[in-house]
Amino acid sequence: MTAALLTGHGGPDMLEVRDDVEVPVAGPGQVLIEVAAAAVNTTDVWTRQGAYGSPEDPDAVAGWQGVALDVPRIQGGDVAGRVVAVGDGVDQAWVGCRVVADPTFYADDGPEPTLTAVLGSELDGGFAQYLAVAAEQVHDVTDSPLSDAQLACLPIAYGTAAGMLDRAGLREGETVLVTGASGGVGLALVQLARARGATVVALTRAAHTDLLAEEGAHHTVSRDLPDTPDAADSGSDAPGTLTLSERIREVAGGSVDVVADVVGGWALEQLLDVLAPGGRWVICGAVAGPVVRLDLRVLYLHRRQLIGSTMHTPDQFARLVDDARSGRIEPRVARTYPLTHIHEAQADLAAGDEVGKLVLLPT
């Protein structure tokens, strides 16, 4: 089969597309999926680069667990396709089902279980024509109105967004600021937060504001506009004499209850003061930098909460799949690529010019 093999930590040359990779066999308790679509995520790039660091050294070359990845590895945590075979102990009725795979594996089943492995990191993932995975990880989405490419957007991006909003306790009627709103997780946050009845303020590039409004943002703020004297803001951001924090407050009508942050870095340093007293800042990424300066007084004197969020729980993913089956969510696919164009897809992801998900089509 054709597959993209990660051969080590480093640049794009560490990804080798080969057509002589052995098709996996469904072992006991497993199903074999013919992969129809596999979305690209920042975590794929960070894992390739070994950019997660370690508790002892933030600059260490390591995967998300703080250690170097075992290679060769087939990456890709977002998998949608059809079951073509099953292993011992698995109901034959699975054969022919259209499925999406939950990429997360846990050591326990508590309300916040310990994450131990992720498809495409500790286990082979979906950047290949076939994937063997535990049957308990797959969900039947045969009747979903979503396309295969849309279904492939769900596991990492929408799963991460669902986990963030649950952990932040976002409630109907609250106001949430979403940073990096045009990316995969950011766009998922916009759609899911609006569906929960929240007022959504999207922080994004000026070129993306109209699309973010179409996708559900009540207000947009352009992060790349200079703070120069001129006109007042009118909802879909315009340059003015205000700082970025002040422009956010202006469109939000005051402070926000929740910040759903996928950016980190400068966003946490500069925007913590837009959070209302007792508000919650939930963060899942650090594309703008993993190490920040933080005045703790700004945090504790106003009873603000800082919440880390990684991926989703099995229960959260099951609810997300229900949304996919019913069509209550509609992921936006920005572009699709053949699997052999994975290097182009990752370069486009890094450029950040697209709104929505970039998806590989292995077959």
C-alpha positions as YAML, in Angstrom:
chain: A
units: angstrom
residues:
- id: 1
  name: MET
  ca: [0.00, 0.00, 0.00]
- id: 2
  name: THR
  ca: [0.97, 3.65, -0.24]
- id: 3
  name: ALA
  ca: [1.84, 5.32, 3.06]
- id: 4
  name: ALA
  ca: [3.73, 8.34, 4.37]
- id: 5
  name: LEU
  ca: [6.42, 7.13, 6.78]
- id: 6
  name: LEU
  ca: [7.96, 9.39, 9.38]
- id: 7
  name: THR
  ca: [11.60, 8.27, 9.60]
- id: 8
  name: GLY
  ca: [12.80, 10.62, 12.34]
- id: 9
  name: HIS
  ca: [12.38, 14.02, 13.95]
- id: 10
  name: GLY
  ca: [13.24, 16.95, 11.71]
- id: 11
  name: GLY
  ca: [12.15, 18.72, 8.54]
- id: 12
  name: PRO
  ca: [9.81, 17.66, 5.73]
- id: 13
  name: ASP
  ca: [12.50, 15.31, 4.38]
- id: 14
  name: MET
  ca: [11.77, 13.06, 7.38]
- id: 15
  name: LEU
  ca: [8.48, 12.12, 5.67]
- id: 16
  name: GLU
  ca: [8.88, 9.46, 2.98]
- id: 17
  name: VAL
  ca: [5.96, 8.53, 0.73]
- id: 18
  name: ARG
  ca: [6.34, 4.88, -0.25]
- id: 19
  name: ASP
  ca: [4.14, 2.45, -2.20]
- id: 20
  name: ASP
  ca: [5.71, -0.77, -0.91]
- id: 21
  name: VAL
  ca: [4.44, -0.69, 2.68]
- id: 22
  name: GLU
  ca: [2.80, -3.92, 3.81]
- id: 23
  name: VAL
  ca: [-0.96, -3.75, 4.34]
- id: 24
  name: PRO
  ca: [-1.67, -4.27, 8.05]
- id: 25
  name: VAL
  ca: [-3.73, -7.26, 9.20]
- id: 26
  name: ALA
  ca: [-6.64, -6.91, 11.60]
- id: 27
  name: GLY
  ca: [-5.56, -8.75, 14.72]
- id: 28
  name: PRO
  ca: [-7.78, -10.01, 17.53]
- id: 29
  name: GLY
  ca: [-10.24, -7.31, 18.55]
- id: 30
  name: GLN
  ca: [-9.30, -5.10, 15.59]
- id: 31
  name: VAL
  ca: [-10.86, -3.89, 12.35]
- id: 32
  name: LEU
  ca: [-9.10, -3.07, 9.10]
- id: 33
  name: ILE
  ca: [-10.13, 0.32, 7.68]
- id: 34
  name: GLU
  ca: [-9.67, 1.34, 4.06]
- id: 35
  name: VAL
  ca: [-8.85, 4.99, 4.68]
- id: 36
  name: ALA
  ca: [-10.97, 7.37, 2.61]
- id: 37
  name: ALA
  ca: [-9.75, 10.63, 4.18]
- id: 38
  name: ALA
  ca: [-7.21, 11.76, 6.76]
- id: 39
  name: ALA
  ca: [-6.95, 15.39, 7.85]
- id: 40
  name: VAL
  ca: [-3.69, 17.22, 8.51]
- id: 41
  name: ASN
  ca: [-3.07, 18.81, 11.91]
- id: 42
  name: THR
  ca: [-0.48, 20.96, 13.61]
- id: 43
  name: THR
  ca: [0.25, 18.07, 15.94]
- id: 44
  name: ASP
  ca: [1.49, 16.08, 12.92]
- id: 45
  name: VAL
  ca: [4.02, 18.81, 12.15]
- id: 46
  name: TRP
  ca: [5.06, 19.26, 15.79]
- id: 47
  name: THR
  ca: [5.48, 15.51, 16.18]
- id: 48
  name: ARG
  ca: [7.62, 15.37, 13.05]
- id: 49
  name: GLN
  ca: [9.71, 18.27, 14.29]
- id: 50
  name: GLY
  ca: [9.93, 16.88, 17.82]
- id: 51
  name: ALA
  ca: [8.77, 20.29, 18.98]
- id: 52
  name: TYR
  ca: [7.03, 19.31, 22.23]
- id: 53
  name: GLY
  ca: [10.07, 19.56, 24.48]
- id: 54
  name: SER
  ca: [10.21, 17.91, 27.89]
- id: 55
  name: PRO
  ca: [9.45, 18.99, 31.46]
- id: 56
  name: GLU
  ca: [13.18, 19.39, 32.05]
- id: 57
  name: ASP
  ca: [14.03, 21.11, 28.76]
- id: 58
  name: PRO
  ca: [11.41, 22.99, 26.68]
- id: 59
  name: ASP
  ca: [13.80, 22.91, 23.71]
- id: 60
  name: ALA
  ca: [14.33, 19.14, 23.81]
- id: 61
  name: VAL
  ca: [13.49, 17.22, 20.62]
- id: 62
  name: ALA
  ca: [10.57, 15.05, 21.69]
- id: 63
  name: GLY
  ca: [6.99, 13.97, 21.03]
- id: 64
  name: TRP
  ca: [4.07, 15.03, 23.20]
- id: 65
  name: GLN
  ca: [5.06, 12.55, 25.92]
- id: 66
  name: GLY
  ca: [8.46, 14.22, 26.30]
- id: 67
  name: VAL
  ca: [10.44, 11.44, 24.62]
- id: 68
  name: ALA
  ca: [11.60, 10.78, 21.07]
- id: 69
  name: LEU
  ca: [9.12, 8.98, 18.84]
- id: 70
  name: ASP
  ca: [9.61, 5.38, 17.74]
- id: 71
  name: VAL
  ca: [10.19, 5.34, 13.98]
- id: 72
  name: PRO
  ca: [9.31, 4.53, 11.31]
- id: 73
  name: ARG
  ca: [5.78, 5.69, 12.12]
- id: 74
  name: ILE
  ca: [2.73, 6.34, 9.96]
- id: 75
  name: GLN
  ca: [1.26, 9.61, 11.22]
- id: 76
  name: GLY
  ca: [-2.31, 10.85, 11.00]
- id: 77
  name: GLY
  ca: [-4.76, 10.97, 13.90]
- id: 78
  name: ASP
  ca: [-7.81, 11.84, 11.78]
- id: 79
  name: VAL
  ca: [-9.21, 8.76, 10.07]
- id: 80
  name: ALA
  ca: [-12.45, 8.22, 8.16]
- id: 81
  name: GLY
  ca: [-13.11, 5.26, 5.92]
- id: 82
  name: ARG
  ca: [-14.79, 1.89, 5.59]
- id: 83
  name: VAL
  ca: [-14.21, -1.37, 7.40]
- id: 84
  name: VAL
  ca: [-13.02, -4.05, 4.96]
- id: 85
  name: ALA
  ca: [-12.04, -6.84, 7.39]
- id: 86
  name: VAL
  ca: [-12.25, -7.77, 11.05]
- id: 87
  name: GLY
  ca: [-10.06, -9.79, 13.38]
- id: 88
  name: ASP
  ca: [-10.97, -12.56, 15.77]
- id: 89
  name: GLY
  ca: [-13.66, -11.65, 18.27]
- id: 90
  name: VAL
  ca: [-15.12, -8.80, 16.20]
- id: 91
  name: ASP
  ca: [-18.64, -8.91, 14.76]
- id: 92
  name: GLN
  ca: [-18.61, -9.41, 10.97]
- id: 93
  name: ALA
  ca: [-21.41, -6.82, 10.76]
- id: 94
  name: TRP
  ca: [-18.71, -4.15, 10.92]
- id: 95
  name: VAL
  ca: [-17.56, -5.05, 7.40]
- id: 96
  name: GLY
  ca: [-18.81, -2.39, 4.98]
- id: 97
  name: CYS
  ca: [-19.58, 0.17, 7.69]
- id: 98
  name: ARG
  ca: [-18.49, 3.74, 7.17]
- id: 99
  name: VAL
  ca: [-16.54, 4.72, 10.27]
- id: 100
  name: VAL
  ca: [-14.55, 7.41, 12.00]
- id: 101
  name: ALA
  ca: [-11.84, 6.45, 14.48]
- id: 102
  name: ASP
  ca: [-11.28, 7.93, 17.93]
- id: 103
  name: PRO
  ca: [-7.49, 8.51, 17.94]
- id: 104
  name: THR
  ca: [-7.06, 8.56, 21.73]
- id: 105
  name: PHE
  ca: [-6.16, 5.70, 24.07]
- id: 106
  name: TYR
  ca: [-6.51, 5.95, 27.86]
- id: 107
  name: ALA
  ca: [-5.20, 4.05, 30.85]
- id: 108
  name: ASP
  ca: [-8.45, 4.34, 32.82]
- id: 109
  name: ASP
  ca: [-12.09, 5.35, 32.43]
- id: 110
  name: GLY
  ca: [-12.42, 8.21, 34.94]
- id: 111
  name: PRO
  ca: [-13.90, 11.63, 34.14]
- id: 112
  name: GLU
  ca: [-10.41, 12.85, 33.16]
- id: 113
  name: PRO
  ca: [-8.67, 9.62, 32.15]
- id: 114
  name: THR
  ca: [-4.91, 9.41, 31.65]
- id: 115
  name: LEU
  ca: [-4.03, 9.73, 27.96]
- id: 116
  name: THR
  ca: [-1.42, 7.15, 27.01]
- id: 117
  name: ALA
  ca: [-1.33, 7.01, 23.20]
- id: 118
  name: VAL
  ca: [-2.62, 8.73, 20.08]
- id: 119
  name: LEU
  ca: [-2.98, 7.38, 16.55]
- id: 120
  name: GLY
  ca: [-0.14, 8.70, 14.41]
- id: 121
  name: SER
  ca: [2.13, 9.14, 17.41]
- id: 122
  name: GLU
  ca: [2.48, 6.03, 19.58]
- id: 123
  name: LEU
  ca: [0.51, 3.92, 17.08]
- id: 124
  name: ASP
  ca: [0.34, 4.01, 13.29]
- id: 125
  name: GLY
  ca: [-2.30, 6.37, 11.93]
- id: 126
  name: GLY
  ca: [-4.20, 7.29, 8.81]
- id: 127
  name: PHE
  ca: [-1.62, 8.65, 6.35]
- id: 128
  name: ALA
  ca: [-1.90, 5.36, 4.49]
- id: 129
  name: GLN
  ca: [-4.39, 3.43, 2.41]
- id: 130
  name: TYR
  ca: [-5.22, 1.03, 5.25]
- id: 131
  name: LEU
  ca: [-5.20, 1.13, 9.05]
- id: 132
  name: ALA
  ca: [-5.73, -1.65, 11.59]
- id: 133
  name: VAL
  ca: [-7.16, -0.35, 14.87]
- id: 134
  name: ALA
  ca: [-9.05, -1.67, 17.89]
- id: 135
  name: ALA
  ca: [-12.74, -2.13, 17.12]
- id: 136
  name: GLU
  ca: [-13.64, -0.23, 20.30]
- id: 137
  name: GLN
  ca: [-12.04, 2.88, 18.77]
- id: 138
  name: VAL
  ca: [-14.34, 3.09, 15.74]
- id: 139
  name: HIS
  ca: [-17.79, 4.65, 15.49]
- id: 140
  name: ASP
  ca: [-20.35, 3.83, 12.81]
- id: 141
  name: VAL
  ca: [-21.22, 6.95, 10.79]
- id: 142
  name: THR
  ca: [-22.75, 5.18, 7.81]
- id: 143
  name: ASP
  ca: [-25.85, 7.38, 7.92]
- id: 144
  name: SER
  ca: [-24.08, 10.71, 8.46]
- id: 145
  name: PRO
  ca: [-24.77, 13.37, 5.81]
- id: 146
  name: LEU
  ca: [-21.14, 14.52, 6.08]
- id: 147
  name: SER
  ca: [-18.62, 13.63, 3.39]
- id: 148
  name: ASP
  ca: [-15.60, 11.44, 4.16]
- id: 149
  name: ALA
  ca: [-13.39, 14.53, 4.10]
- id: 150
  name: GLN
  ca: [-15.69, 16.31, 6.57]
- id: 151
  name: LEU
  ca: [-15.74, 13.28, 8.88]
- id: 152
  name: ALA
  ca: [-11.95, 13.25, 8.86]
- id: 153
  name: CYS
  ca: [-11.99, 16.78, 10.31]
- id: 154
  name: LEU
  ca: [-13.65, 15.59, 13.52]
- id: 155
  name: PRO
  ca: [-11.22, 13.60, 15.69]
- id: 156
  name: ILE
  ca: [-8.34, 15.97, 16.43]
- id: 157
  name: ALA
  ca: [-9.77, 19.44, 15.70]
- id: 158
  name: TYR
  ca: [-13.39, 19.04, 16.80]
- id: 159
  name: GLY
  ca: [-12.47, 16.58, 19.54]
- id: 160
  name: THR
  ca: [-9.95, 19.05, 20.93]
- id: 161
  name: ALA
  ca: [-12.48, 21.90, 20.69]
- id: 162
  name: ALA
  ca: [-15.18, 19.86, 22.47]
- id: 163
  name: GLY
  ca: [-12.75, 19.00, 25.25]
- id: 164
  name: MET
  ca: [-11.76, 22.65, 25.66]
- id: 165
  name: LEU
  ca: [-15.31, 23.95, 25.93]
- id: 166
  name: ASP
  ca: [-16.33, 21.20, 28.37]
- id: 167
  name: ARG
  ca: [-13.31, 21.80, 30.61]
- id: 168
  name: ALA
  ca: [-13.93, 25.55, 30.56]
- id: 169
  name: GLY
  ca: [-17.58, 24.96, 31.47]
- id: 170
  name: LEU
  ca: [-18.87, 27.27, 28.72]
- id: 171
  name: ARG
  ca: [-22.53, 28.06, 29.33]
- id: 172
  name: GLU
  ca: [-25.33, 29.42, 27.21]
- id: 173
  name: GLY
  ca: [-25.36, 33.22, 27.20]
- id: 174
  name: GLU
  ca: [-21.64, 33.60, 27.97]
- id: 175
  name: THR
  ca: [-19.13, 35.35, 25.71]
- id: 176
  name: VAL
  ca: [-16.11, 33.43, 24.45]
- id: 177
  name: LEU
  ca: [-13.02, 34.75, 22.66]
- id: 178
  name: VAL
  ca: [-11.47, 32.25, 20.23]
- id: 179
  name: THR
  ca: [-7.85, 32.88, 19.24]
- id: 180
  name: GLY
  ca: [-6.50, 31.47, 15.98]
- id: 181
  name: ALA
  ca: [-10.10, 31.17, 14.87]
- id: 182
  name: SER
  ca: [-9.44, 30.36, 11.20]
- id: 183
  name: GLY
  ca: [-7.47, 27.17, 11.91]
- id: 184
  name: GLY
  ca: [-8.91, 23.70, 12.32]
- id: 185
  name: VAL
  ca: [-9.40, 23.78, 16.09]
- id: 186
  name: GLY
  ca: [-10.27, 27.49, 16.07]
- id: 187
  name: LEU
  ca: [-13.03, 27.07, 13.51]
- id: 188
  name: ALA
  ca: [-14.37, 24.07, 15.41]
- id: 189
  name: LEU
  ca: [-14.45, 26.19, 18.57]
- id: 190
  name: VAL
  ca: [-16.42, 28.91, 16.76]
- id: 191
  name: GLN
  ca: [-19.02, 26.44, 15.49]
- id: 192
  name: LEU
  ca: [-19.37, 24.42, 18.71]
- id: 193
  name: ALA
  ca: [-19.46, 27.49, 20.97]
- id: 194
  name: ARG
  ca: [-22.19, 29.10, 18.88]
- id: 195
  name: ALA
  ca: [-24.15, 25.83, 18.93]
- id: 196
  name: ARG
  ca: [-23.98, 25.96, 22.75]
- id: 197
  name: GLY
  ca: [-25.63, 29.38, 22.77]
- id: 198
  name: ALA
  ca: [-22.51, 31.46, 23.48]
- id: 199
  name: THR
  ca: [-21.63, 34.81, 21.91]
- id: 200
  name: VAL
  ca: [-18.47, 34.18, 19.88]
- id: 201
  name: VAL
  ca: [-15.69, 36.71, 19.29]
- id: 202
  name: ALA
  ca: [-13.19, 35.39, 16.73]
- id: 203
  name: LEU
  ca: [-9.61, 36.67, 16.67]
- id: 204
  name: THR
  ca: [-8.17, 36.08, 13.20]
- id: 205
  name: ARG
  ca: [-6.40, 37.58, 10.20]
- id: 206
  name: ALA
  ca: [-8.13, 40.49, 8.44]
- id: 207
  name: ALA
  ca: [-8.46, 38.36, 5.30]
- id: 208
  name: HIS
  ca: [-10.50, 35.75, 7.16]
- id: 209
  name: THR
  ca: [-13.06, 37.87, 9.02]
- id: 210
  name: ASP
  ca: [-15.89, 37.47, 6.51]
- id: 211
  name: LEU
  ca: [-15.54, 33.69, 6.40]
- id: 212
  name: LEU
  ca: [-15.46, 33.49, 10.19]
- id: 213
  name: ALA
  ca: [-18.71, 35.45, 10.32]
- id: 214
  name: GLU
  ca: [-20.24, 32.99, 7.84]
- id: 215
  name: GLU
  ca: [-19.13, 30.10, 10.04]
- id: 216
  name: GLY
  ca: [-20.86, 31.46, 13.14]
- id: 217
  name: ALA
  ca: [-18.73, 34.16, 14.77]
- id: 218
  name: HIS
  ca: [-20.90, 36.99, 16.10]
- id: 219
  name: HIS
  ca: [-17.95, 39.40, 16.08]
- id: 220
  name: THR
  ca: [-14.51, 39.32, 14.46]
- id: 221
  name: VAL
  ca: [-11.34, 41.12, 15.48]
- id: 222
  name: SER
  ca: [-8.35, 41.36, 13.17]
- id: 223
  name: ARG
  ca: [-5.11, 40.58, 14.94]
- id: 224
  name: ASP
  ca: [-2.93, 41.91, 12.10]
- id: 225
  name: LEU
  ca: [-4.28, 45.47, 11.96]
- id: 226
  name: PRO
  ca: [-2.01, 48.14, 13.45]
- id: 227
  name: ASP
  ca: [-3.25, 50.31, 16.30]
- id: 228
  name: THR
  ca: [-3.26, 53.58, 14.37]
- id: 229
  name: PRO
  ca: [-5.48, 56.67, 14.74]
- id: 230
  name: ASP
  ca: [-8.55, 56.59, 12.54]
- id: 231
  name: ALA
  ca: [-12.08, 55.25, 12.44]
- id: 232
  name: ALA
  ca: [-13.97, 53.53, 15.24]
- id: 233
  name: ASP
  ca: [-14.67, 49.81, 15.30]
- id: 234
  name: SER
  ca: [-18.06, 48.62, 14.04]
- id: 235
  name: GLY
  ca: [-18.20, 44.90, 14.84]
- id: 236
  name: SER
  ca: [-16.01, 43.42, 12.12]
- id: 237
  name: ASP
  ca: [-12.81, 45.14, 13.24]
- id: 238
  name: ALA
  ca: [-11.32, 48.35, 11.77]
- id: 239
  name: PRO
  ca: [-8.15, 50.24, 12.68]
- id: 240
  name: GLY
  ca: [-8.47, 52.74, 15.47]
- id: 241
  name: THR
  ca: [-6.69, 54.25, 18.43]
- id: 242
  name: LEU
  ca: [-7.46, 51.19, 20.53]
- id: 243
  name: THR
  ca: [-5.14, 48.38, 21.54]
- id: 244
  name: LEU
  ca: [-6.01, 44.82, 20.59]
- id: 245
  name: SER
  ca: [-7.41, 44.15, 24.07]
- id: 246
  name: GLU
  ca: [-9.54, 47.28, 23.88]
- id: 247
  name: ARG
  ca: [-10.84, 46.37, 20.44]
- id: 248
  name: ILE
  ca: [-11.86, 42.94, 21.74]
- id: 249
  name: ARG
  ca: [-13.72, 44.53, 24.67]
- id: 250
  name: GLU
  ca: [-15.44, 46.97, 22.34]
- id: 251
  name: VAL
  ca: [-16.98, 44.31, 20.09]
- id: 252
  name: ALA
  ca: [-17.71, 42.01, 23.05]
- id: 253
  name: GLY
  ca: [-19.42, 44.75, 25.04]
- id: 254
  name: GLY
  ca: [-16.95, 44.33, 27.90]
- id: 255
  name: SER
  ca: [-14.79, 41.53, 29.24]
- id: 256
  name: VAL
  ca: [-15.27, 37.95, 28.08]
- id: 257
  name: ASP
  ca: [-16.25, 34.97, 30.23]
- id: 258
  name: VAL
  ca: [-14.03, 32.42, 28.48]
- id: 259
  name: VAL
  ca: [-10.96, 32.54, 26.25]
- id: 260
  name: ALA
  ca: [-10.48, 29.42, 24.12]
- id: 261
  name: ASP
  ca: [-6.85, 29.73, 23.10]
- id: 262
  name: VAL
  ca: [-5.01, 27.69, 20.49]
- id: 263
  name: VAL
  ca: [-2.20, 30.22, 20.09]
- id: 264
  name: GLY
  ca: [-0.40, 30.66, 23.42]
- id: 265
  name: GLY
  ca: [2.70, 32.85, 23.39]
- id: 266
  name: TRP
  ca: [1.87, 36.51, 22.92]
- id: 267
  name: ALA
  ca: [-1.90, 35.86, 23.19]
- id: 268
  name: LEU
  ca: [-1.66, 34.73, 26.82]
- id: 269
  name: GLU
  ca: [0.80, 37.50, 27.68]
- id: 270
  name: GLN
  ca: [-1.16, 40.34, 26.07]
- id: 271
  name: LEU
  ca: [-4.82, 39.35, 26.34]
- id: 272
  name: LEU
  ca: [-5.26, 37.89, 29.83]
- id: 273
  name: ASP
  ca: [-6.75, 41.20, 30.95]
- id: 274
  name: VAL
  ca: [-9.75, 40.79, 28.59]
- id: 275
  name: LEU
  ca: [-10.92, 37.93, 30.80]
- id: 276
  name: ALA
  ca: [-13.60, 38.88, 33.31]
- id: 277
  name: PRO
  ca: [-13.06, 38.31, 37.05]
- id: 278
  name: GLY
  ca: [-13.65, 34.62, 37.66]
- id: 279
  name: GLY
  ca: [-13.32, 33.93, 33.93]
- id: 280
  name: ARG
  ca: [-11.71, 30.84, 32.44]
- id: 281
  name: TRP
  ca: [-8.78, 30.74, 30.00]
- id: 282
  name: VAL
  ca: [-8.53, 27.28, 28.42]
- id: 283
  name: ILE
  ca: [-5.53, 26.52, 26.23]
- id: 284
  name: CYS
  ca: [-4.70, 23.58, 23.97]
- id: 285
  name: GLY
  ca: [-1.72, 24.77, 21.95]
- id: 286
  name: ALA
  ca: [1.30, 27.01, 21.70]
- id: 287
  name: VAL
  ca: [1.84, 27.84, 18.03]
- id: 288
  name: ALA
  ca: [2.95, 31.37, 19.02]
- id: 289
  name: GLY
  ca: [5.41, 30.03, 21.58]
- id: 290
  name: PRO
  ca: [5.36, 27.58, 24.49]
- id: 291
  name: VAL
  ca: [7.18, 29.72, 27.06]
- id: 292
  name: VAL
  ca: [5.46, 32.88, 28.34]
- id: 293
  name: ARG
  ca: [5.90, 35.63, 30.93]
- id: 294
  name: LEU
  ca: [2.93, 35.84, 33.26]
- id: 295
  name: ASP
  ca: [2.22, 38.31, 36.05]
- id: 296
  name: LEU
  ca: [0.54, 36.01, 38.54]
- id: 297
  name: ARG
  ca: [-1.18, 38.96, 40.19]
- id: 298
  name: VAL
  ca: [-3.25, 39.46, 37.04]
- id: 299
  name: LEU
  ca: [-4.36, 35.86, 37.47]
- id: 300
  name: TYR
  ca: [-5.08, 35.43, 41.17]
- id: 301
  name: LEU
  ca: [-6.25, 38.91, 42.17]
- id: 302
  name: HIS
  ca: [-9.14, 38.57, 39.72]
- id: 303
  name: ARG
  ca: [-9.80, 34.87, 40.43]
- id: 304
  name: ARG
  ca: [-9.13, 33.98, 36.81]
- id: 305
  name: GLN
  ca: [-8.64, 30.32, 35.98]
- id: 306
  name: LEU
  ca: [-5.99, 28.92, 33.62]
- id: 307
  name: ILE
  ca: [-6.98, 25.49, 32.27]
- id: 308
  name: GLY
  ca: [-4.88, 23.13, 30.18]
- id: 309
  name: SER
  ca: [-6.71, 20.89, 27.73]
- id: 310
  name: THR
  ca: [-5.43, 18.01, 25.61]
- id: 311
  name: MET
  ca: [-7.69, 16.14, 23.23]
- id: 312
  name: HIS
  ca: [-11.07, 14.80, 24.38]
- id: 313
  name: THR
  ca: [-12.48, 12.05, 26.55]
- id: 314
  name: PRO
  ca: [-14.28, 9.03, 25.07]
- id: 315
  name: ASP
  ca: [-17.63, 10.44, 26.24]
- id: 316
  name: GLN
  ca: [-16.93, 13.78, 24.57]
- id: 317
  name: PHE
  ca: [-16.00, 12.02, 21.34]
- id: 318
  name: ALA
  ca: [-19.15, 9.92, 21.41]
- id: 319
  name: ARG
  ca: [-21.26, 13.09, 21.69]
- id: 320
  name: LEU
  ca: [-19.32, 14.59, 18.80]
- id: 321
  name: VAL
  ca: [-20.07, 11.54, 16.65]
- id: 322
  name: ASP
  ca: [-23.77, 11.93, 17.47]
- id: 323
  name: ASP
  ca: [-23.53, 15.50, 16.15]
- id: 324
  name: ALA
  ca: [-21.91, 14.16, 12.97]
- id: 325
  name: ARG
  ca: [-24.60, 11.53, 12.47]
- id: 326
  name: SER
  ca: [-27.35, 14.11, 12.82]
- id: 327
  name: GLY
  ca: [-25.64, 16.79, 10.74]
- id: 328
  name: ARG
  ca: [-25.71, 19.29, 13.62]
- id: 329
  name: ILE
  ca: [-22.15, 20.27, 12.75]
- id: 330
  name: GLU
  ca: [-20.66, 20.85, 9.30]
- id: 331
  name: PRO
  ca: [-16.85, 20.96, 9.22]
- id: 332
  name: ARG
  ca: [-15.35, 23.21, 6.59]
- id: 333
  name: VAL
  ca: [-12.86, 21.49, 4.27]
- id: 334
  name: ALA
  ca: [-10.55, 24.11, 2.78]
- id: 335
  name: ARG
  ca: [-8.60, 21.83, 0.42]
- id: 336
  name: THR
  ca: [-8.03, 18.17, -0.37]
- id: 337
  name: TYR
  ca: [-4.83, 16.53, -1.60]
- id: 338
  name: PRO
  ca: [-3.71, 13.10, -2.75]
- id: 339
  name: LEU
  ca: [-1.71, 11.35, -0.02]
- id: 340
  name: THR
  ca: [1.38, 11.68, -2.22]
- id: 341
  name: HIS
  ca: [1.12, 15.48, -1.80]
- id: 342
  name: ILE
  ca: [1.48, 15.37, 1.98]
- id: 343
  name: HIS
  ca: [4.49, 17.71, 1.92]
- id: 344
  name: GLU
  ca: [2.45, 20.35, 0.08]
- id: 345
  name: ALA
  ca: [-0.42, 19.93, 2.55]
- id: 346
  name: GLN
  ca: [1.85, 20.43, 5.55]
- id: 347
  name: ALA
  ca: [3.46, 23.48, 3.94]
- id: 348
  name: ASP
  ca: [0.02, 24.99, 3.31]
- id: 349
  name: LEU
  ca: [-0.94, 24.24, 6.93]
- id: 350
  name: ALA
  ca: [2.14, 26.12, 8.16]
- id: 351
  name: ALA
  ca: [1.34, 29.09, 5.89]
- id: 352
  name: GLY
  ca: [-2.08, 29.43, 7.54]
- id: 353
  name: ASP
  ca: [-3.77, 30.96, 4.52]
- id: 354
  name: GLU
  ca: [-6.76, 28.63, 4.44]
- id: 355
  name: VAL
  ca: [-9.89, 28.73, 6.60]
- id: 356
  name: GLY
  ca: [-10.84, 25.21, 7.59]
- id: 357
  name: LYS
  ca: [-9.20, 21.82, 7.34]
- id: 358
  name: LEU
  ca: [-6.69, 20.40, 4.87]
- id: 359
  name: VAL
  ca: [-7.45, 16.76, 4.10]
- id: 360
  name: LEU
  ca: [-5.47, 13.95, 2.45]
- id: 361
  name: LEU
  ca: [-7.28, 11.39, 0.27]
- id: 362
  name: PRO
  ca: [-5.24, 8.16, 0.42]
- id: 363
  name: THR
  ca: [-7.43, 6.29, -2.07]
...
